[in-house]
Amino acid sequence: MAHKELLHSKIRECVGISLESNEELYLVIRKHWIILAETAGLVLILCAISAGIYFIGNFARIPALFTLLTVVGIIMISIQYIFVHWVNNELDLLIITNRRIIAYDQVKFLDRKMSQTTIDLVQEVNASTSGLLWNLLHYGNMMVRTASDSASNISDFNMTHIPNPIETSRIIHGFIDEYRHSLDAPWQK
């Protein structure tokens, strides 16, 4: 249990979340490790393109300096793209407490969005997996739909590539049911 509390305190430090009084951190959802595999795939493609340019340069008898500068330029641009791709996926976070849901979404590089809602405004939690790879590796998408204060304004919390989305949605439903039963308890006495 100490490891879990240490992890939660590190997450609170990283995203700057402060819990309210009597608020407990229930669940922190990050992206599935498949995102790292996608990033590794981009690195392999980068290596293949660089090697291809090198061999084409040697075969066509293009000066070595020109070939080297071309390969270095492609590598520099590709590494920047790969870093931005990794950051955009690694910093997405969904935090569930006993009172609210907080979503941190890395929209694009240096553009971050934070949304939150209280548990009592959650209307539905949907999860989906599609395809062979998604089902074998147990990852998918989850959407938490909430009702805002005004009738026409509905907000959603979408997160893609999360681990075990169906089980996670069941856990969130359990948290919501527990919260709603705690509200009903004083009236039943």
HUBEL-V772803 format. One record per backbone hydrogen bond with DSSP energy under -0.5 kcal/mol. NH is the residue of the N-H (numbers start at 1). CO is the residue of the C=O. E is the energy in kcal/mol with one decimal. If there is no record, write none. Layout:
nh=[NH NH]
co=[CO CO]
e=[E E]
This chain:
nh=[5 6 7 8 9 10 11 12 13 14 15 16 17 23 26 26 27 29 30 32 35 36 37 38 39 40 41 42 43 44 45 46 47 48 49 50 51 52 53 54 55 56 57 58 59 60 61 62 67 68 69 70 71 72 73 74 75 76 77 78 79 80 81 82 83 84 85 86 87 88 89 90 91 92 93 94 95 96 97 97 98 101 102 103 104 105 105 106 107 107 108 111 113 115 117 119 121 122 123 124 126 128 135 136 137 139 140 141 142 143 144 145 145 146 147 148 153 154 155 157 158 159 162 163 164 165 168 169 170 171 172 173 174 175 176 177 178 179 180 181 182 183 184 185 186 187 188 188 189]
co=[1 2 3 4 5 6 7 8 9 10 11 12 12 20 24 96 96 94 28 161 32 33 33 34 35 36 37 38 39 40 41 42 43 44 45 46 47 48 49 50 51 52 53 54 55 56 58 57 63 64 65 66 67 68 69 70 71 72 73 74 75 76 77 78 79 80 81 82 83 84 85 86 87 89 104 29 102 27 95 100 24 117 95 115 93 103 113 104 105 111 111 108 105 103 101 99 118 119 145 145 143 141 131 132 133 134 162 128 159 126 157 124 143 155 121 153 150 152 146 144 156 142 140 30 138 162 164 165 166 167 168 169 170 171 172 173 174 175 176 177 178 179 180 181 182 184 184 185 185]
e=[-2.0 -2.3 -2.4 -2.4 -2.3 -2.1 -2.2 -2.3 -2.0 -2.5 -2.4 -1.1 -1.0 -1.5 -0.7 -2.2 -2.3 -3.4 -0.5 -3.7 -1.7 -1.1 -1.2 -2.3 -2.1 -2.5 -2.2 -1.9 -1.8 -2.2 -2.3 -2.2 -2.3 -2.4 -2.6 -2.4 -2.6 -2.4 -2.5 -2.2 -2.6 -2.5 -2.4 -2.2 -2.5 -2.6 -0.7 -2.6 -2.0 -2.8 -2.6 -2.1 -2.5 -2.7 -2.4 -2.4 -2.5 -2.5 -2.2 -2.6 -2.7 -1.8 -2.1 -3.0 -2.5 -2.3 -2.5 -2.5 -2.7 -2.5 -1.2 -3.0 -1.8 -0.8 -2.6 -2.2 -3.5 -3.3 -0.5 -2.8 -1.6 -2.8 -3.0 -3.5 -3.2 -0.5 -3.3 -0.5 -1.3 -1.4 -1.4 -2.4 -2.7 -2.6 -2.1 -2.7 -1.5 -1.5 -2.8 -1.7 -3.2 -2.6 -1.7 -2.6 -2.4 -2.1 -1.9 -2.6 -2.5 -3.0 -2.6 -2.9 -0.6 -2.5 -2.0 -1.4 -0.9 -0.8 -0.7 -2.4 -0.6 -2.5 -3.1 -0.7 -3.0 -0.5 -2.5 -2.3 -1.9 -2.2 -2.4 -2.4 -2.2 -2.1 -2.4 -2.8 -2.5 -2.3 -2.6 -2.5 -1.8 -1.4 -1.6 -1.7 -0.6 -0.7 -1.2 -0.6 -0.7]
